[in-house]
Amino acid sequence: MDKNMSPDNIITDEQEERSDIIYGKNPVIEALKSDMSIDTVYLSGQGAVYSKISSLARDRQIVVKNVNDMKMRQICNTIAHQGAAAVCACAQYSTVEDILDVSRKKGSDPFIIICDEIEDPHNLGAIIRTAEAAGADGIIIPKRRSASLNNTVFKTSAGAASWIPVARVPNLASVIENLKKENIWIYGTDAEGEIYTNVNFTGGIALVIGSEGFGMGKLIKEKCDFLVSLPMAGQVNSLNASVAAGIFMYEAVRQRKK
């Protein structure tokens, strides 16, 4: 490593190409007052102005994260951030009702993908891309512990995030219960489940894709009507989340087109 390049000064390729960051107290306040689509607000300062920014963000149901100065410099790629930054969403978020309307308008059974704590933006982008290609009605992600519609997700999805609705919800478990009331069966992907080719994916369905390292959370797993799995014949006992998601999605497509 170059002696002039401390870890704090290293700029990754992703940081260099980001154009979705607004930083500075007043610019962030004005962005929040406008109708600009904002994904996340980061704060590293304390005091009245930061409380105001937090309040404006929460009024718009925007996620607020408190970080230290080092993290803020990494996010903004500058020391002139004034303790406030906003990451713009690269696509508008939809609602769960918007997603349900897709199948209603098509006259087809609902086909929904739920991502439980998919934190890698490349994985989320790949899942969105595959879901759009497979004809899914939409994607549901949690507000916390999840990647969001940032620049990396948008690029990895190859623009598919502009074409398929993505809903960001505060409580996945509650949403799952509401989906069940719409006669939608919930299929969780888990190593303990039935082999996916032996499962009936016809009718209204929602596929739950768990996180890269830990799978679905305990509560979400308990909410599922069925658990489905992939046969694993090698030494590695799991697949990349987006790869596994693609296999499950296209088995559902195959069955639903019969």
C-alpha positions as CSV (number, residue, x, y, z in Angstrom):
1,M,0.0,0.0,0.0
2,D,1.2,3.5,-0.8
3,K,2.4,5.2,2.4
4,N,0.2,8.2,1.5
5,M,-2.9,6.1,1.3
6,S,-4.3,5.4,4.7
7,P,-7.4,3.1,4.8
8,D,-9.5,6.3,5.4
9,N,-8.3,7.8,2.2
10,I,-8.8,4.8,-0.1
11,I,-11.6,5.3,-2.6
12,T,-13.3,2.2,-4.0
13,D,-14.5,2.0,-7.6
14,E,-18.1,2.1,-6.3
15,Q,-17.4,5.3,-4.4
16,E,-15.7,7.0,-7.4
17,E,-18.7,6.4,-9.6
18,R,-21.5,7.2,-7.2
19,S,-23.6,10.2,-8.3
20,D,-26.5,9.6,-5.9
21,I,-25.1,11.4,-2.8
22,I,-26.2,14.8,-1.5
23,Y,-24.2,16.1,1.5
24,G,-24.2,19.2,3.7
25,K,-26.8,20.3,6.2
26,N,-28.8,22.7,4.0
27,P,-28.7,20.7,0.8
28,V,-30.0,17.6,2.7
29,I,-32.8,19.7,4.3
30,E,-33.9,21.2,1.0
31,A,-33.8,17.7,-0.6
32,L,-36.0,16.4,2.2
33,K,-38.5,19.3,1.7
34,S,-38.7,18.6,-2.0
35,D,-40.4,15.6,-3.7
36,M,-37.0,14.1,-4.5
37,S,-36.9,10.3,-4.0
38,I,-34.5,9.7,-1.1
39,D,-33.4,6.2,0.1
40,T,-31.4,6.8,3.3
41,V,-30.3,9.8,5.4
42,Y,-26.9,9.5,7.3
43,L,-26.1,11.8,10.2
44,S,-22.8,12.1,12.2
45,G,-23.6,15.3,14.0
46,Q,-25.7,16.3,17.0
47,G,-27.8,19.3,17.8
48,A,-30.9,21.1,16.6
49,V,-30.2,21.1,12.9
50,Y,-29.6,17.3,12.9
51,S,-32.7,16.7,14.9
52,K,-34.6,18.7,12.3
53,I,-33.1,16.6,9.5
54,S,-34.0,13.4,11.3
55,S,-37.6,14.7,11.9
56,L,-38.0,15.6,8.2
57,A,-36.7,12.2,7.1
58,R,-38.9,10.3,9.5
59,D,-42.0,12.3,8.4
60,R,-41.3,11.0,4.9
61,Q,-40.7,7.4,6.3
62,I,-37.1,7.6,5.1
63,V,-34.5,5.5,6.9
64,V,-32.1,7.5,9.2
65,K,-28.8,6.0,10.2
66,N,-26.4,7.6,12.7
67,V,-22.8,7.0,11.8
68,N,-19.3,8.2,12.9
69,D,-17.3,10.7,11.1
70,M,-15.0,8.1,9.4
71,K,-18.0,6.3,8.0
72,M,-19.5,9.6,6.8
73,R,-16.3,10.5,5.0
74,Q,-16.4,7.1,3.2
75,I,-20.0,7.6,2.2
76,C,-19.4,11.2,0.8
77,N,-15.8,10.8,-0.3
78,T,-15.1,14.2,1.3
79,I,-14.4,15.8,4.7
80,A,-16.8,18.6,3.8
81,H,-19.9,16.7,4.6
82,Q,-21.1,18.8,7.6
83,G,-22.3,15.7,9.3
84,A,-25.3,15.1,7.0
85,A,-25.8,13.1,3.8
86,A,-28.7,11.7,1.8
87,V,-28.6,8.8,-0.7
88,C,-31.0,9.3,-3.5
89,A,-33.1,6.3,-4.6
90,C,-32.4,5.3,-8.2
91,A,-36.0,4.3,-8.7
92,Q,-39.3,5.1,-6.9
93,Y,-40.5,2.7,-4.3
94,S,-43.9,1.2,-4.7
95,T,-46.4,-0.2,-2.2
96,V,-47.5,-3.8,-1.5
97,E,-50.9,-2.8,-2.9
98,D,-49.2,-1.6,-6.1
99,I,-47.7,-5.1,-6.5
100,L,-51.0,-6.8,-5.8
101,D,-52.6,-4.6,-8.5
102,V,-50.2,-6.0,-11.1
103,S,-51.7,-9.4,-11.0
104,R,-55.2,-8.0,-10.7
105,K,-54.7,-6.1,-14.0
106,K,-53.1,-9.1,-15.7
107,G,-55.9,-11.4,-14.5
108,S,-53.3,-13.8,-13.2
109,D,-52.4,-15.3,-9.8
110,P,-50.0,-13.2,-7.8
111,F,-46.2,-14.0,-8.1
112,I,-44.2,-12.1,-5.6
113,I,-40.6,-12.2,-4.4
114,I,-39.8,-11.3,-0.8
115,C,-36.1,-10.6,0.1
116,D,-35.4,-11.2,3.8
117,E,-32.3,-9.3,4.8
118,I,-30.5,-9.4,1.5
119,E,-27.8,-6.9,2.4
120,D,-25.4,-7.3,-0.6
121,P,-26.6,-4.8,-3.2
122,H,-25.2,-6.9,-6.0
123,N,-27.3,-9.9,-4.9
124,L,-30.4,-7.7,-4.6
125,G,-29.8,-6.2,-8.0
126,A,-29.4,-9.6,-9.5
127,I,-32.6,-10.9,-7.9
128,I,-34.5,-7.9,-9.2
129,R,-33.2,-8.5,-12.7
130,T,-34.2,-12.2,-12.6
131,A,-37.6,-11.4,-11.1
132,E,-38.4,-8.9,-13.9
133,A,-37.3,-11.4,-16.5
134,A,-39.4,-14.2,-15.0
135,G,-42.5,-12.0,-14.9
136,A,-42.8,-11.7,-11.2
137,D,-45.3,-9.0,-10.1
138,G,-42.9,-7.3,-7.7
139,I,-40.3,-7.4,-4.9
140,I,-40.8,-6.8,-1.2
141,I,-37.8,-5.8,1.0
142,P,-37.5,-4.7,4.6
143,K,-36.5,-1.2,5.6
144,R,-33.8,-2.4,8.0
145,R,-31.0,-4.8,7.4
146,S,-31.4,-4.8,3.6
147,A,-29.8,-3.3,0.6
148,S,-32.0,-0.7,-1.0
149,L,-32.5,0.9,-4.4
150,N,-29.1,2.6,-4.6
151,N,-26.8,3.1,-7.5
152,T,-25.2,-0.3,-7.2
153,V,-28.5,-2.2,-7.1
154,F,-29.8,-0.3,-10.0
155,K,-26.7,-1.0,-12.1
156,T,-26.6,-4.7,-11.2
157,S,-30.3,-5.0,-12.1
158,A,-29.4,-3.8,-15.6
159,G,-32.2,-1.2,-15.2
160,A,-34.8,-3.8,-14.2
161,A,-35.5,-1.8,-11.0
162,S,-37.3,0.7,-13.3
163,W,-39.7,-1.9,-14.6
164,I,-40.7,-4.0,-11.7
165,P,-42.3,-2.5,-8.5
166,V,-40.2,-2.8,-5.3
167,A,-41.9,-2.2,-2.0
168,R,-39.9,-1.3,1.1
169,V,-41.8,-2.2,4.3
170,P,-41.1,-1.7,8.0
171,N,-42.4,-5.1,9.1
172,L,-42.1,-8.2,6.8
173,A,-43.9,-10.5,9.2
174,S,-47.0,-8.2,9.1
175,V,-46.9,-8.0,5.3
176,I,-46.7,-11.8,5.0
177,E,-49.9,-12.1,7.2
178,N,-51.7,-9.6,5.0
179,L,-50.6,-11.5,1.8
180,K,-52.1,-14.7,3.3
181,K,-55.4,-12.9,3.6
182,E,-55.1,-12.4,-0.2
183,N,-55.0,-16.2,-0.7
184,I,-51.2,-16.0,-1.4
185,W,-49.2,-19.0,-0.2
186,I,-45.8,-18.2,1.3
187,Y,-42.8,-20.4,0.3
188,G,-39.7,-20.0,2.3
189,T,-36.4,-21.2,0.8
190,D,-34.5,-23.2,3.4
191,A,-32.2,-26.2,3.5
192,E,-34.7,-28.1,5.7
193,G,-37.5,-27.8,3.1
194,E,-38.9,-30.1,0.5
195,I,-36.9,-30.4,-2.7
196,Y,-38.2,-27.7,-5.0
197,T,-39.2,-29.8,-7.9
198,N,-41.6,-31.8,-5.7
199,V,-43.5,-28.6,-4.7
200,N,-46.6,-27.1,-6.3
201,F,-45.9,-23.4,-7.1
202,T,-49.2,-22.8,-9.0
203,G,-51.8,-20.3,-7.6
204,G,-50.9,-17.2,-5.7
205,I,-47.4,-17.4,-4.3
206,A,-44.7,-15.4,-2.6
207,L,-41.2,-16.8,-2.6
208,V,-39.0,-15.7,0.4
209,I,-35.3,-15.5,-0.3
210,G,-33.2,-15.5,2.8
211,S,-29.9,-13.6,3.5
212,E,-26.6,-14.6,2.1
213,G,-25.1,-16.0,5.3
214,F,-28.0,-16.9,7.6
215,G,-31.1,-17.6,5.5
216,M,-34.5,-16.4,6.6
217,G,-35.0,-14.9,10.1
218,K,-36.6,-17.2,12.6
219,L,-39.9,-15.3,12.7
220,I,-40.2,-15.1,8.9
221,K,-39.4,-18.8,8.7
222,E,-42.3,-19.5,11.1
223,K,-44.6,-17.4,9.0
224,C,-44.0,-19.5,5.9
225,D,-46.6,-22.0,4.7
226,F,-44.0,-24.2,3.0
227,L,-40.2,-24.6,3.1
228,V,-38.5,-25.5,-0.2
229,S,-34.9,-26.4,-0.9
230,L,-32.4,-27.2,-3.6
231,P,-30.5,-30.5,-3.8
232,M,-26.9,-30.0,-2.9
233,A,-24.5,-32.7,-4.1
234,G,-21.1,-30.9,-3.6
235,Q,-19.0,-29.9,-0.6
236,V,-20.4,-26.4,-0.5
237,N,-23.8,-26.5,1.2
238,S,-25.4,-23.3,-0.1
239,L,-25.6,-21.2,-3.2
240,N,-25.3,-17.4,-3.7
241,A,-28.7,-16.0,-2.8
242,S,-29.4,-14.5,-6.3
243,V,-28.5,-17.8,-8.0
244,A,-30.8,-19.8,-5.7
245,A,-33.5,-17.3,-6.2
246,G,-33.3,-17.6,-10.0
247,I,-33.7,-21.4,-9.8
248,F,-36.7,-21.2,-7.6
249,M,-38.3,-18.5,-9.7
250,Y,-37.9,-20.3,-13.0
251,E,-39.3,-23.6,-11.5
252,A,-42.4,-21.5,-10.6
253,V,-42.5,-20.1,-14.1
254,R,-42.3,-23.6,-15.6
255,Q,-45.1,-24.9,-13.5
256,R,-47.4,-21.8,-13.9
257,K,-47.1,-22.0,-17.7
258,K,-48.3,-25.5,-18.0
